[in-house]
Amino acid sequence: MEVIFTDQFLGRVEECTDYIALDYVPTAIKWARGVFEQCQKLSNQPEIGRIVPEFDRPEIREIIHGNYRLVYELKPNQIDMLAIWHTRQMLPDDPNKVD
């Protein structure tokens, strides 16, 4: 199954990587690589992530990478990577509003 990275998801990867790089650039690079490695695992095991409890919709799932929640939507022929939230952040009420 194909993994699609939304512009919003890619923007958050960049924001988080920049923030982590303020402390140590090699750690930021390792973190960003890990994000994409985790996402690619979904192509073979799309249901490996848990259902996001705040939304309680079986198609909206997440995998955890460090202190970050990588949220995705499981569709019939693809996986859309939607957003990244720090585990301490509050999620929006609607998964379609994932700024």
MARSE-388384 format. One record per atom (N, C-alpha, C, O): residue number from 1; residue in one letter; atom name; x, y, z. Coordinates in nm, 2 decimals, always signed. Example, Ala and Ser with C-alpha at 12.3 -4.5 7.8 and 13.67 -1.06 7.14 Angstrom:
2
timi,lumro,lotor,xx,yy,zz
1,a,N,+1.32,-0.57,+0.78
1,a,CA,+1.23,-0.45,+0.78
1,a,C,+1.32,-0.33,+0.78
1,a,O,+1.42,-0.33,+0.85
2,s,N,+1.28,-0.22,+0.71
2,s,CA,+1.37,-0.11,+0.71
2,s,C,+1.29,+0.00,+0.79
2,s,O,+1.34,+0.11,+0.80
This chain:
99
timi,lumro,lotor,xx,yy,zz
1,m,N,+0.08,-0.12,+0.00
1,m,CA,+0.00,+0.00,+0.00
1,m,C,+0.09,+0.12,+0.00
1,m,O,+0.19,+0.13,+0.07
2,e,N,+0.05,+0.22,-0.07
2,e,CA,+0.13,+0.35,-0.09
2,e,C,+0.11,+0.44,+0.03
2,e,O,-0.01,+0.46,+0.08
3,v,N,+0.22,+0.50,+0.08
3,v,CA,+0.21,+0.59,+0.19
3,v,C,+0.23,+0.73,+0.13
3,v,O,+0.32,+0.76,+0.06
4,i,N,+0.13,+0.82,+0.15
4,i,CA,+0.12,+0.95,+0.10
4,i,C,+0.15,+1.05,+0.21
4,i,O,+0.09,+1.05,+0.32
5,f,N,+0.25,+1.14,+0.19
5,f,CA,+0.28,+1.24,+0.29
5,f,C,+0.21,+1.37,+0.25
5,f,O,+0.25,+1.43,+0.15
6,t,N,+0.12,+1.42,+0.33
6,t,CA,+0.05,+1.54,+0.31
6,t,C,+0.15,+1.66,+0.33
6,t,O,+0.25,+1.65,+0.40
7,d,N,+0.12,+1.77,+0.27
7,d,CA,+0.20,+1.89,+0.29
7,d,C,+0.20,+1.93,+0.44
7,d,O,+0.31,+1.97,+0.49
8,q,N,+0.09,+1.92,+0.50
8,q,CA,+0.09,+1.95,+0.64
8,q,C,+0.18,+1.86,+0.72
8,q,O,+0.25,+1.91,+0.81
9,f,N,+0.18,+1.73,+0.69
9,f,CA,+0.27,+1.64,+0.76
9,f,C,+0.41,+1.67,+0.74
9,f,O,+0.49,+1.68,+0.84
10,l,N,+0.45,+1.70,+0.62
10,l,CA,+0.59,+1.73,+0.59
10,l,C,+0.63,+1.86,+0.65
10,l,O,+0.74,+1.88,+0.70
11,g,N,+0.54,+1.96,+0.66
11,g,CA,+0.57,+2.08,+0.73
11,g,C,+0.59,+2.06,+0.88
11,g,O,+0.68,+2.12,+0.93
12,r,N,+0.52,+1.97,+0.94
12,r,CA,+0.54,+1.94,+1.08
12,r,C,+0.67,+1.87,+1.10
12,r,O,+0.74,+1.89,+1.20
13,v,N,+0.71,+1.78,+1.01
13,v,CA,+0.84,+1.71,+1.02
13,v,C,+0.95,+1.82,+1.02
13,v,O,+1.04,+1.81,+1.10
14,e,N,+0.94,+1.92,+0.93
14,e,CA,+1.04,+2.02,+0.92
14,e,C,+1.04,+2.11,+1.05
14,e,O,+1.15,+2.13,+1.11
15,e,N,+0.92,+2.14,+1.10
15,e,CA,+0.91,+2.22,+1.23
15,e,C,+0.98,+2.15,+1.34
15,e,O,+1.06,+2.21,+1.42
16,c,N,+0.94,+2.02,+1.36
16,c,CA,+0.99,+1.95,+1.47
16,c,C,+1.14,+1.92,+1.46
16,c,O,+1.21,+1.93,+1.56
17,t,N,+1.18,+1.90,+1.34
17,t,CA,+1.33,+1.87,+1.32
17,t,C,+1.41,+2.00,+1.35
17,t,O,+1.51,+2.00,+1.41
18,d,N,+1.35,+2.12,+1.31
18,d,CA,+1.42,+2.24,+1.34
18,d,C,+1.43,+2.27,+1.49
18,d,O,+1.53,+2.31,+1.54
19,y,N,+1.32,+2.23,+1.56
19,y,CA,+1.32,+2.25,+1.70
19,y,C,+1.42,+2.16,+1.77
19,y,O,+1.49,+2.21,+1.86
20,i,N,+1.42,+2.04,+1.73
20,i,CA,+1.52,+1.94,+1.79
20,i,C,+1.66,+1.98,+1.76
20,i,O,+1.75,+1.97,+1.84
21,a,N,+1.68,+2.04,+1.64
21,a,CA,+1.82,+2.08,+1.60
21,a,C,+1.87,+2.20,+1.68
21,a,O,+1.99,+2.22,+1.68
22,l,N,+1.78,+2.27,+1.75
22,l,CA,+1.83,+2.38,+1.83
22,l,C,+1.92,+2.32,+1.94
22,l,O,+2.01,+2.39,+1.99
23,d,N,+1.89,+2.20,+1.98
23,d,CA,+1.98,+2.13,+2.09
23,d,C,+2.09,+2.06,+2.03
23,d,O,+2.21,+2.07,+2.07
24,y,N,+2.06,+1.98,+1.92
24,y,CA,+2.17,+1.90,+1.86
24,y,C,+2.13,+1.85,+1.73
24,y,O,+2.04,+1.77,+1.71
25,v,N,+2.20,+1.89,+1.62
25,v,CA,+2.16,+1.86,+1.49
25,v,C,+2.16,+1.72,+1.45
25,v,O,+2.07,+1.67,+1.39
26,p,N,+2.27,+1.64,+1.49
26,p,CA,+2.26,+1.50,+1.46
26,p,C,+2.14,+1.42,+1.52
26,p,O,+2.09,+1.33,+1.45
27,t,N,+2.09,+1.46,+1.64
27,t,CA,+1.97,+1.40,+1.69
27,t,C,+1.85,+1.44,+1.61
27,t,O,+1.77,+1.35,+1.59
28,a,N,+1.84,+1.56,+1.56
28,a,CA,+1.73,+1.60,+1.47
28,a,C,+1.73,+1.52,+1.34
28,a,O,+1.62,+1.48,+1.30
29,i,N,+1.85,+1.50,+1.28
29,i,CA,+1.85,+1.42,+1.16
29,i,C,+1.81,+1.28,+1.19
29,i,O,+1.73,+1.22,+1.11
30,k,N,+1.86,+1.22,+1.29
30,k,CA,+1.82,+1.09,+1.33
30,k,C,+1.67,+1.08,+1.35
30,k,O,+1.61,+0.98,+1.31
31,w,N,+1.61,+1.17,+1.42
31,w,CA,+1.47,+1.17,+1.45
31,w,C,+1.39,+1.18,+1.32
31,w,O,+1.30,+1.10,+1.30
32,a,N,+1.43,+1.27,+1.23
32,a,CA,+1.35,+1.28,+1.10
32,a,C,+1.36,+1.15,+1.02
32,a,O,+1.26,+1.11,+0.96
33,r,N,+1.48,+1.10,+1.01
33,r,CA,+1.49,+0.97,+0.94
33,r,C,+1.40,+0.86,+1.00
33,r,O,+1.34,+0.79,+0.93
34,g,N,+1.40,+0.86,+1.13
34,g,CA,+1.31,+0.76,+1.20
34,g,C,+1.17,+0.78,+1.17
34,g,O,+1.09,+0.68,+1.16
35,v,N,+1.12,+0.91,+1.16
35,v,CA,+0.98,+0.93,+1.12
35,v,C,+0.95,+0.86,+0.99
35,v,O,+0.85,+0.79,+0.98
36,f,N,+1.03,+0.88,+0.89
36,f,CA,+1.00,+0.83,+0.76
36,f,C,+1.02,+0.68,+0.76
36,f,O,+0.94,+0.61,+0.68
37,e,N,+1.11,+0.62,+0.84
37,e,CA,+1.12,+0.48,+0.85
37,e,C,+0.99,+0.42,+0.91
37,e,O,+0.94,+0.31,+0.86
38,q,N,+0.94,+0.48,+1.01
38,q,CA,+0.82,+0.43,+1.08
38,q,C,+0.70,+0.44,+0.98
38,q,O,+0.62,+0.34,+0.97
39,c,N,+0.69,+0.55,+0.91
39,c,CA,+0.58,+0.56,+0.81
39,c,C,+0.59,+0.46,+0.70
39,c,O,+0.49,+0.40,+0.66
40,q,N,+0.71,+0.42,+0.65
40,q,CA,+0.72,+0.33,+0.55
40,q,C,+0.68,+0.19,+0.59
40,q,O,+0.64,+0.10,+0.51
41,k,N,+0.70,+0.16,+0.72
41,k,CA,+0.66,+0.03,+0.77
41,k,C,+0.51,+0.01,+0.75
41,k,O,+0.46,-0.11,+0.74
42,l,N,+0.43,+0.12,+0.75
42,l,CA,+0.29,+0.11,+0.73
42,l,C,+0.25,+0.05,+0.60
42,l,O,+0.14,-0.01,+0.58
43,s,N,+0.33,+0.06,+0.50
43,s,CA,+0.30,+0.01,+0.36
43,s,C,+0.28,-0.14,+0.37
43,s,O,+0.19,-0.19,+0.29
44,n,N,+0.35,-0.21,+0.45
44,n,CA,+0.33,-0.35,+0.46
44,n,C,+0.23,-0.39,+0.58
44,n,O,+0.17,-0.50,+0.57
45,q,N,+0.22,-0.31,+0.68
45,q,CA,+0.14,-0.34,+0.79
45,q,C,+0.05,-0.21,+0.83
45,q,O,+0.08,-0.15,+0.93
46,p,N,-0.04,-0.18,+0.74
46,p,CA,-0.12,-0.05,+0.76
46,p,C,-0.20,-0.04,+0.89
46,p,O,-0.22,+0.07,+0.94
47,e,N,-0.23,-0.15,+0.95
47,e,CA,-0.31,-0.15,+1.07
47,e,C,-0.23,-0.17,+1.20
47,e,O,-0.28,-0.19,+1.31
48,i,N,-0.10,-0.15,+1.19
48,i,CA,-0.01,-0.17,+1.30
48,i,C,-0.03,-0.06,+1.40
48,i,O,-0.01,-0.08,+1.52
49,g,N,-0.07,+0.06,+1.36
49,g,CA,-0.10,+0.17,+1.45
49,g,C,-0.23,+0.15,+1.52
49,g,O,-0.32,+0.09,+1.47
50,r,N,-0.24,+0.21,+1.64
50,r,CA,-0.36,+0.21,+1.72
50,r,C,-0.46,+0.31,+1.67
50,r,O,-0.42,+0.41,+1.61
51,i,N,-0.59,+0.29,+1.69
51,i,CA,-0.69,+0.39,+1.66
51,i,C,-0.67,+0.50,+1.76
51,i,O,-0.65,+0.48,+1.88
52,v,N,-0.67,+0.63,+1.70
52,v,CA,-0.65,+0.74,+1.79
52,v,C,-0.77,+0.76,+1.88
52,v,O,-0.89,+0.78,+1.84
53,p,N,-0.75,+0.74,+2.01
53,p,CA,-0.86,+0.74,+2.11
53,p,C,-0.95,+0.86,+2.11
53,p,O,-1.07,+0.86,+2.13
54,e,N,-0.89,+0.98,+2.08
54,e,CA,-0.96,+1.10,+2.09
54,e,C,-1.07,+1.11,+1.97
54,e,O,-1.17,+1.18,+1.99
55,f,N,-1.04,+1.04,+1.86
55,f,CA,-1.14,+1.04,+1.75
55,f,C,-1.23,+0.92,+1.74
55,f,O,-1.34,+0.92,+1.70
56,d,N,-1.17,+0.80,+1.79
56,d,CA,-1.25,+0.68,+1.79
56,d,C,-1.31,+0.64,+1.66
56,d,O,-1.42,+0.60,+1.65
57,r,N,-1.23,+0.66,+1.56
57,r,CA,-1.26,+0.62,+1.42
57,r,C,-1.16,+0.52,+1.37
57,r,O,-1.04,+0.55,+1.37
58,p,N,-1.20,+0.41,+1.32
58,p,CA,-1.11,+0.30,+1.29
58,p,C,-1.01,+0.34,+1.18
58,p,O,-0.90,+0.28,+1.17
59,e,N,-1.04,+0.43,+1.09
59,e,CA,-0.95,+0.47,+0.98
59,e,C,-0.85,+0.58,+1.03
59,e,O,-0.75,+0.60,+0.95
60,i,N,-0.87,+0.64,+1.14
60,i,CA,-0.77,+0.74,+1.19
60,i,C,-0.68,+0.67,+1.30
60,i,O,-0.73,+0.64,+1.40
61,r,N,-0.56,+0.65,+1.26
61,r,CA,-0.47,+0.57,+1.35
61,r,C,-0.34,+0.65,+1.38
61,r,O,-0.31,+0.76,+1.32
62,e,N,-0.26,+0.60,+1.47
62,e,CA,-0.13,+0.66,+1.50
62,e,C,-0.03,+0.56,+1.53
62,e,O,-0.05,+0.45,+1.58
63,i,N,+0.10,+0.60,+1.50
63,i,CA,+0.21,+0.53,+1.55
63,i,C,+0.29,+0.63,+1.64
63,i,O,+0.29,+0.75,+1.61
64,i,N,+0.36,+0.58,+1.73
64,i,CA,+0.44,+0.66,+1.82
64,i,C,+0.59,+0.66,+1.78
64,i,O,+0.64,+0.55,+1.76
65,h,N,+0.65,+0.77,+1.77
65,h,CA,+0.79,+0.78,+1.74
65,h,C,+0.85,+0.88,+1.84
65,h,O,+0.83,+1.00,+1.84
66,g,N,+0.92,+0.82,+1.94
66,g,CA,+0.98,+0.91,+2.05
66,g,C,+0.86,+0.97,+2.13
66,g,O,+0.78,+0.90,+2.18
67,n,N,+0.86,+1.10,+2.14
67,n,CA,+0.75,+1.17,+2.21
67,n,C,+0.65,+1.23,+2.11
67,n,O,+0.58,+1.32,+2.15
68,y,N,+0.64,+1.17,+1.99
68,y,CA,+0.55,+1.23,+1.89
68,y,C,+0.45,+1.12,+1.84
68,y,O,+0.49,+1.00,+1.83
69,r,N,+0.33,+1.17,+1.81
69,r,CA,+0.23,+1.08,+1.76
69,r,C,+0.22,+1.11,+1.61
69,r,O,+0.20,+1.23,+1.57
70,l,N,+0.24,+1.01,+1.53
70,l,CA,+0.23,+1.02,+1.38
70,l,C,+0.09,+0.97,+1.34
70,l,O,+0.07,+0.85,+1.35
71,v,N,+0.01,+1.07,+1.30
71,v,CA,-0.13,+1.03,+1.28
71,v,C,-0.15,+1.01,+1.13
71,v,O,-0.11,+1.09,+1.05
72,y,N,-0.23,+0.91,+1.10
72,y,CA,-0.25,+0.88,+0.96
72,y,C,-0.40,+0.83,+0.94
72,y,O,-0.47,+0.79,+1.03
73,e,N,-0.44,+0.84,+0.81
73,e,CA,-0.57,+0.79,+0.77
73,e,C,-0.56,+0.67,+0.68
73,e,O,-0.49,+0.68,+0.58
74,l,N,-0.62,+0.57,+0.72
74,l,CA,-0.61,+0.44,+0.64
74,l,C,-0.73,+0.45,+0.54
74,l,O,-0.84,+0.45,+0.58
75,k,N,-0.69,+0.45,+0.41
75,k,CA,-0.79,+0.45,+0.31
75,k,C,-0.78,+0.31,+0.23
75,k,O,-0.68,+0.24,+0.25
76,p,N,-0.87,+0.28,+0.14
76,p,CA,-0.87,+0.15,+0.08
76,p,C,-0.74,+0.12,+0.00
76,p,O,-0.70,+0.01,+0.00
77,n,N,-0.68,+0.22,-0.07
77,n,CA,-0.57,+0.20,-0.15
77,n,C,-0.44,+0.28,-0.11
77,n,O,-0.34,+0.27,-0.18
78,q,N,-0.45,+0.35,-0.01
78,q,CA,-0.34,+0.43,+0.04
78,q,C,-0.35,+0.47,+0.18
78,q,O,-0.45,+0.45,+0.25
79,i,N,-0.24,+0.52,+0.23
79,i,CA,-0.23,+0.57,+0.37
79,i,C,-0.19,+0.72,+0.36
79,i,O,-0.08,+0.75,+0.30
80,d,N,-0.27,+0.80,+0.41
80,d,CA,-0.24,+0.95,+0.42
80,d,C,-0.18,+0.98,+0.55
80,d,O,-0.25,+0.97,+0.65
81,m,N,-0.05,+1.03,+0.55
81,m,CA,+0.01,+1.08,+0.68
81,m,C,-0.05,+1.22,+0.70
81,m,O,-0.02,+1.31,+0.62
82,l,N,-0.12,+1.24,+0.81
82,l,CA,-0.19,+1.36,+0.83
82,l,C,-0.12,+1.46,+0.91
82,l,O,-0.11,+1.58,+0.88
83,a,N,-0.06,+1.42,+1.03
83,a,CA,-0.01,+1.52,+1.12
83,a,C,+0.09,+1.45,+1.22
83,a,O,+0.10,+1.33,+1.23
84,i,N,+0.16,+1.54,+1.29
84,i,CA,+0.25,+1.50,+1.40
84,i,C,+0.21,+1.59,+1.52
84,i,O,+0.21,+1.71,+1.50
85,w,N,+0.19,+1.52,+1.63
85,w,CA,+0.17,+1.60,+1.75
85,w,C,+0.26,+1.55,+1.86
85,w,O,+0.29,+1.43,+1.87
86,h,N,+0.31,+1.64,+1.94
86,h,CA,+0.39,+1.60,+2.06
86,h,C,+0.29,+1.53,+2.15
86,h,O,+0.17,+1.57,+2.15
87,t,N,+0.33,+1.43,+2.22
87,t,CA,+0.24,+1.36,+2.31
87,t,C,+0.18,+1.44,+2.42
87,t,O,+0.07,+1.41,+2.47
88,r,N,+0.23,+1.56,+2.44
88,r,CA,+0.17,+1.65,+2.54
88,r,C,+0.07,+1.75,+2.48
88,r,O,+0.00,+1.82,+2.55
89,q,N,+0.06,+1.75,+2.35
89,q,CA,-0.03,+1.85,+2.28
89,q,C,-0.17,+1.79,+2.29
89,q,O,-0.19,+1.67,+2.28
90,m,N,-0.27,+1.89,+2.29
90,m,CA,-0.41,+1.85,+2.28
90,m,C,-0.44,+1.83,+2.13
90,m,O,-0.39,+1.91,+2.05
91,l,N,-0.51,+1.73,+2.10
91,l,CA,-0.55,+1.71,+1.96
91,l,C,-0.68,+1.79,+1.93
91,l,O,-0.76,+1.81,+2.02
92,p,N,-0.70,+1.83,+1.80
92,p,CA,-0.82,+1.90,+1.77
92,p,C,-0.94,+1.80,+1.78
92,p,O,-0.93,+1.68,+1.78
93,d,N,-1.06,+1.86,+1.78
93,d,CA,-1.18,+1.77,+1.79
93,d,C,-1.21,+1.70,+1.66
93,d,O,-1.27,+1.59,+1.66
94,d,N,-1.16,+1.75,+1.55
94,d,CA,-1.19,+1.70,+1.41
94,d,C,-1.05,+1.66,+1.35
94,d,O,-0.96,+1.74,+1.34
95,p,N,-1.03,+1.53,+1.31
95,p,CA,-0.91,+1.49,+1.25
95,p,C,-0.88,+1.56,+1.12
95,p,O,-0.76,+1.55,+1.07
96,n,N,-0.98,+1.62,+1.06
96,n,CA,-0.95,+1.69,+0.93
96,n,C,-0.89,+1.83,+0.96
96,n,O,-0.85,+1.90,+0.86
97,k,N,-0.89,+1.87,+1.08
97,k,CA,-0.83,+2.00,+1.12
97,k,C,-0.71,+1.98,+1.20
97,k,O,-0.70,+2.00,+1.32
98,v,N,-0.61,+1.93,+1.13
98,v,CA,-0.48,+1.89,+1.20
98,v,C,-0.37,+1.99,+1.17
98,v,O,-0.27,+1.95,+1.11
99,d,N,-0.39,+2.11,+1.22
99,d,CA,-0.28,+2.21,+1.19
99,d,C,-0.16,+2.19,+1.28
99,d,O,-0.06,+2.26,+1.27
